[in-house]
Amino acid sequence: MIRLATVQDLSELYVMLQVMHSEAIDGTSSIDSEKLTATLNAALHRGVVVVYEVDGFIVGAIGGMETSDWWSSDIYIADLFFFVYEEHRKSKIAVTLIKSFLKIARDANIKAKLGHVYTGDGERKDNFYERLGLSKVGSLYMES
Protein backbone atom coordinates (compact mmCIF):
# COMPACT_ATOMS: atom_id res chain seq x y z
CA MET A 1 0.00 0.00 0.00
CA ILE A 2 1.34 3.42 -0.94
CA ARG A 3 0.45 6.49 1.13
CA LEU A 4 1.69 9.84 2.37
CA ALA A 5 3.71 9.56 5.56
CA THR A 6 2.62 11.13 8.83
CA VAL A 7 4.56 12.20 11.90
CA GLN A 8 3.71 8.81 13.41
CA ASP A 9 6.11 7.33 10.83
CA LEU A 10 9.11 9.36 12.02
CA SER A 11 10.77 6.59 14.04
CA GLU A 12 10.32 3.94 11.36
CA LEU A 13 11.67 6.31 8.70
CA TYR A 14 14.63 7.20 10.93
CA VAL A 15 15.56 3.51 11.24
CA MET A 16 15.14 3.05 7.47
CA LEU A 17 17.47 5.95 6.73
CA GLN A 18 20.07 4.51 9.09
CA VAL A 19 19.96 1.29 7.05
CA MET A 20 20.22 3.34 3.83
CA HIS A 21 23.28 5.09 5.25
CA SER A 22 24.86 1.78 6.24
CA GLU A 23 24.67 0.66 2.59
CA ALA A 24 26.43 3.79 1.30
CA ILE A 25 29.94 3.73 -0.10
CA ASP A 26 32.94 4.66 2.01
CA GLY A 27 33.50 8.36 2.49
CA THR A 28 29.91 9.16 3.43
CA SER A 29 29.57 11.68 6.24
CA SER A 30 28.44 10.32 9.58
CA ILE A 31 24.83 10.70 10.69
CA ASP A 32 23.99 13.60 12.99
CA SER A 33 20.94 12.19 14.79
CA GLU A 34 19.52 15.61 15.66
CA LYS A 35 19.91 16.94 12.12
CA LEU A 36 18.44 13.78 10.56
CA THR A 37 15.43 13.96 12.88
CA ALA A 38 14.92 17.67 12.21
CA THR A 39 15.13 17.19 8.44
CA LEU A 40 12.70 14.28 8.51
CA ASN A 41 10.34 16.33 10.66
CA ALA A 42 10.54 19.25 8.21
CA ALA A 43 9.85 16.96 5.26
CA LEU A 44 6.84 15.46 7.04
CA HIS A 45 5.42 18.90 7.86
CA ARG A 46 6.45 21.12 4.94
CA GLY A 47 7.52 18.70 2.23
CA VAL A 48 6.30 15.41 0.91
CA VAL A 49 7.16 11.92 2.11
CA VAL A 50 5.61 8.92 0.37
CA VAL A 51 5.90 5.47 1.93
CA TYR A 52 5.12 1.98 0.73
CA GLU A 53 3.90 -0.48 3.31
CA VAL A 54 3.82 -4.26 3.27
CA ASP A 55 2.09 -6.06 6.15
CA GLY A 56 1.94 -2.82 8.14
CA PHE A 57 5.66 -2.03 7.85
CA ILE A 58 7.31 0.65 5.72
CA VAL A 59 9.52 -1.12 3.16
CA GLY A 60 10.32 1.87 0.97
CA ALA A 61 10.09 5.65 1.02
CA ILE A 62 10.88 8.80 -0.88
CA GLY A 63 10.91 12.23 0.67
CA GLY A 64 11.56 15.70 -0.61
CA MET A 65 11.18 19.42 -0.15
CA GLU A 66 10.49 22.41 -2.34
CA THR A 67 13.63 24.40 -3.07
CA SER A 68 15.28 26.45 -5.80
CA ASP A 69 18.67 26.65 -7.42
CA TRP A 70 21.01 29.21 -5.89
CA TRP A 71 20.75 31.41 -8.99
CA SER A 72 16.97 31.25 -9.51
CA SER A 73 13.64 31.78 -7.79
CA ASP A 74 12.02 28.97 -9.79
CA ILE A 75 10.75 26.37 -7.34
CA TYR A 76 11.10 22.61 -7.79
CA ILE A 77 10.77 19.61 -5.52
CA ALA A 78 14.01 17.80 -4.79
CA ASP A 79 14.31 14.41 -3.18
CA LEU A 80 16.08 14.20 0.15
CA PHE A 81 16.07 10.42 0.23
CA PHE A 82 14.82 7.42 -1.70
CA PHE A 83 15.23 3.91 -0.35
CA VAL A 84 13.69 0.46 -0.63
CA TYR A 85 14.80 -2.36 1.65
CA GLU A 86 16.91 -4.94 -0.18
CA GLU A 87 14.38 -7.75 0.14
CA HIS A 88 11.81 -5.65 -1.78
CA ARG A 89 14.05 -4.33 -4.57
CA LYS A 90 12.93 -6.87 -7.15
CA SER A 91 9.32 -5.68 -6.81
CA LYS A 92 7.66 -2.64 -8.40
CA ILE A 93 7.86 -0.67 -5.15
CA ALA A 94 10.69 1.61 -6.28
CA VAL A 95 8.92 2.45 -9.55
CA THR A 96 5.65 3.06 -7.70
CA LEU A 97 7.32 5.42 -5.23
CA ILE A 98 9.07 7.44 -7.94
CA LYS A 99 5.93 7.69 -10.08
CA SER A 100 3.94 8.83 -7.05
CA PHE A 101 6.55 11.49 -6.19
CA LEU A 102 6.58 12.75 -9.79
CA LYS A 103 2.77 12.86 -9.88
CA ILE A 104 2.68 14.97 -6.72
CA ALA A 105 5.09 17.43 -8.38
CA ARG A 106 3.07 17.49 -11.63
CA ASP A 107 -0.18 18.01 -9.71
CA ALA A 108 1.47 20.96 -7.94
CA ASN A 109 2.67 22.24 -11.33
CA ILE A 110 6.34 22.18 -10.35
CA LYS A 111 9.29 20.21 -11.68
CA ALA A 112 10.96 17.42 -9.75
CA LYS A 113 14.69 16.79 -9.49
CA LEU A 114 15.85 13.41 -8.27
CA GLY A 115 19.34 12.13 -7.69
CA HIS A 116 21.46 9.41 -6.23
CA VAL A 117 24.72 9.82 -4.41
CA TYR A 118 26.93 7.73 -2.16
CA THR A 119 26.17 4.42 -3.81
CA GLY A 120 28.37 2.06 -5.71
CA ASP A 121 25.83 1.20 -8.40
CA GLY A 122 25.45 4.54 -10.16
CA GLU A 123 25.09 3.19 -13.70
CA ARG A 124 22.24 0.87 -12.70
CA LYS A 125 20.44 3.73 -10.95
CA ASP A 126 21.03 6.06 -13.93
CA ASN A 127 19.38 3.44 -16.14
CA PHE A 128 16.48 3.10 -13.67
CA TYR A 129 15.74 6.84 -13.72
CA GLU A 130 16.13 7.05 -17.50
CA ARG A 131 13.63 4.18 -17.97
CA LEU A 132 11.16 6.33 -16.01
CA GLY A 133 11.59 9.16 -18.54
CA LEU A 134 14.03 11.30 -16.56
CA SER A 135 17.21 12.81 -18.01
CA LYS A 136 20.63 12.90 -16.40
CA VAL A 137 21.74 16.52 -16.02
CA GLY A 138 25.04 16.32 -14.18
CA SER A 139 27.33 14.39 -11.88
CA LEU A 140 28.72 14.74 -8.40
CA TYR A 141 32.42 14.48 -7.60
CA MET A 142 34.01 14.21 -4.18
CA GLU A 143 37.59 14.30 -3.00
CA SER A 144 38.66 10.87 -1.75
Contacts in CASP RR format, 6 or more apart in sequence:
PFRMAT RR
TARGET T0000
AUTHOR 0000-0000-0000
METHOD contacts of the structure
MODEL  1
MIRLATVQDLSELYVMLQVMHSEAIDGTSSIDSEKLTATLNAALHRGVVV
VYEVDGFIVGAIGGMETSDWWSSDIYIADLFFFVYEEHRKSKIAVTLIKS
FLKIARDANIKAKLGHVYTGDGERKDNFYERLGLSKVGSLYMES
1 52 0 8 1.000
1 53 0 8 1.000
1 54 0 8 1.000
2 50 0 8 1.000
2 51 0 8 1.000
2 52 0 8 1.000
2 53 0 8 1.000
2 96 0 8 1.000
2 97 0 8 1.000
2 100 0 8 1.000
3 50 0 8 1.000
3 51 0 8 1.000
3 53 0 8 1.000
4 48 0 8 1.000
4 49 0 8 1.000
4 50 0 8 1.000
4 51 0 8 1.000
5 13 0 8 1.000
5 44 0 8 1.000
5 49 0 8 1.000
5 50 0 8 1.000
5 51 0 8 1.000
5 58 0 8 1.000
5 61 0 8 1.000
5 63 0 8 1.000
6 44 0 8 1.000
7 41 0 8 1.000
7 44 0 8 1.000
7 45 0 8 1.000
9 44 0 8 1.000
9 49 0 8 1.000
9 51 0 8 1.000
9 58 0 8 1.000
10 37 0 8 1.000
10 40 0 8 1.000
10 41 0 8 1.000
10 44 0 8 1.000
12 57 0 8 1.000
12 58 0 8 1.000
13 40 0 8 1.000
13 49 0 8 1.000
13 51 0 8 1.000
13 58 0 8 1.000
13 61 0 8 1.000
14 36 0 8 1.000
14 37 0 8 1.000
14 40 0 8 1.000
16 58 0 8 1.000
16 60 0 8 1.000
16 61 0 8 1.000
16 83 0 8 1.000
16 85 0 8 1.000
17 31 0 8 1.000
17 36 0 8 1.000
17 40 0 8 1.000
17 81 0 8 1.000
17 83 0 8 1.000
18 31 0 8 1.000
19 83 0 8 1.000
19 85 0 8 1.000
20 81 0 8 1.000
20 83 0 8 1.000
21 28 0 8 1.000
21 31 0 8 1.000
23 86 0 8 1.000
23 119 0 8 1.000
24 118 0 8 1.000
24 119 0 8 1.000
25 118 0 8 1.000
25 119 0 8 1.000
25 120 0 8 1.000
27 118 0 8 1.000
27 142 0 8 1.000
27 144 0 8 1.000
28 118 0 8 1.000
39 80 0 8 1.000
40 49 0 8 1.000
42 65 0 8 1.000
43 49 0 8 1.000
43 63 0 8 1.000
43 64 0 8 1.000
43 65 0 8 1.000
43 80 0 8 1.000
46 65 0 8 1.000
46 66 0 8 1.000
47 63 0 8 1.000
47 64 0 8 1.000
47 65 0 8 1.000
47 66 0 8 1.000
47 77 0 8 1.000
48 63 0 8 1.000
48 64 0 8 1.000
48 65 0 8 1.000
48 77 0 8 1.000
48 101 0 8 1.000
48 104 0 8 1.000
49 61 0 8 1.000
49 62 0 8 1.000
49 63 0 8 1.000
49 64 0 8 1.000
50 61 0 8 1.000
50 62 0 8 1.000
50 63 0 8 1.000
50 97 0 8 1.000
50 100 0 8 1.000
50 101 0 8 1.000
50 104 0 8 1.000
51 58 0 8 1.000
51 60 0 8 1.000
51 61 0 8 1.000
52 58 0 8 1.000
52 59 0 8 1.000
52 60 0 8 1.000
52 61 0 8 1.000
52 84 0 8 1.000
52 88 0 8 1.000
52 93 0 8 1.000
52 96 0 8 1.000
52 97 0 8 1.000
53 59 0 8 1.000
54 88 0 8 1.000
59 84 0 8 1.000
59 85 0 8 1.000
59 87 0 8 1.000
59 88 0 8 1.000
59 93 0 8 1.000
60 83 0 8 1.000
60 84 0 8 1.000
60 85 0 8 1.000
60 88 0 8 1.000
60 93 0 8 1.000
60 94 0 8 1.000
60 97 0 8 1.000
61 81 0 8 1.000
61 82 0 8 1.000
61 83 0 8 1.000
61 97 0 8 1.000
62 79 0 8 1.000
62 81 0 8 1.000
62 82 0 8 1.000
62 83 0 8 1.000
62 97 0 8 1.000
62 98 0 8 1.000
62 100 0 8 1.000
62 101 0 8 1.000
63 79 0 8 1.000
63 80 0 8 1.000
63 81 0 8 1.000
63 82 0 8 1.000
63 101 0 8 1.000
64 77 0 8 1.000
64 78 0 8 1.000
64 79 0 8 1.000
64 80 0 8 1.000
64 81 0 8 1.000
64 101 0 8 1.000
65 77 0 8 1.000
65 78 0 8 1.000
65 80 0 8 1.000
66 75 0 8 1.000
66 76 0 8 1.000
66 77 0 8 1.000
66 78 0 8 1.000
66 110 0 8 1.000
67 75 0 8 1.000
67 76 0 8 1.000
67 77 0 8 1.000
67 78 0 8 1.000
68 74 0 8 1.000
68 75 0 8 1.000
68 76 0 8 1.000
75 110 0 8 1.000
76 105 0 8 1.000
76 110 0 8 1.000
76 111 0 8 1.000
76 112 0 8 1.000
76 113 0 8 1.000
77 101 0 8 1.000
77 104 0 8 1.000
77 105 0 8 1.000
77 108 0 8 1.000
77 110 0 8 1.000
77 111 0 8 1.000
77 112 0 8 1.000
77 113 0 8 1.000
78 112 0 8 1.000
78 113 0 8 1.000
78 114 0 8 1.000
79 101 0 8 1.000
79 112 0 8 1.000
79 113 0 8 1.000
79 114 0 8 1.000
79 115 0 8 1.000
82 94 0 8 1.000
82 97 0 8 1.000
82 98 0 8 1.000
82 114 0 8 1.000
82 115 0 8 1.000
82 116 0 8 1.000
84 91 0 8 1.000
84 93 0 8 1.000
84 94 0 8 1.000
84 97 0 8 1.000
94 128 0 8 1.000
95 132 0 8 1.000
98 114 0 8 1.000
98 129 0 8 1.000
98 132 0 8 1.000
99 132 0 8 1.000
101 112 0 8 1.000
101 114 0 8 1.000
102 112 0 8 1.000
102 132 0 8 1.000
105 111 0 8 1.000
105 112 0 8 1.000
106 112 0 8 1.000
114 129 0 8 1.000
114 134 0 8 1.000
115 129 0 8 1.000
116 122 0 8 1.000
116 125 0 8 1.000
116 129 0 8 1.000
117 140 0 8 1.000
119 125 0 8 1.000
126 136 0 8 1.000
129 136 0 8 1.000
130 136 0 8 1.000
END
